[in-house]
Amino acid sequence: MQSPPRFMRQCASLQALRDPSMNKSELIDAIADASGQTKTEIGKTLDALLETVTATVAKGEPVALAGFGTFKATHRAAREGRNPATGAAIQVPESTVPKFQPGATFKNRVANKG
């Protein structure tokens, strides 16, 4: 099989430099390759996982995955901020936001780059 033309390889390299993050379909492909399951099965499983984590955290309950990390909701108190355009003081209302705290295994794997 002949390799792609040079300009196509360069375009692919430039695209990788612009957005090196893995998107949902690439994640599904990687899991399907590793598990031997179909992409459709993996897609449904991933959607169910994300919906379950989101609904659980929205109820105020944490989701802990040993070795990977914990998803939880945290409260941010109301505070005074500044409008960056004018410098005027503004009130930032209190809010509840999602937070992810990585586990030790995940942190070590990322720190060692592999």
TASUL-V841386 format. One record per helix or strand. SS is the DSSP state (a for helix, b for strand). FROM is the first residue (numbers start at 0). LEN is the number of residues. Records with the same first field share a line. If there is no record, write none. Layout:
SS: FROM-LEN + FROM-LEN
//
This chain:
a: 5-13 + 23-12 + 38-20 + 103-8
b: 62-3 + 68-8 + 78-4 + 88-4 + 94-8
//
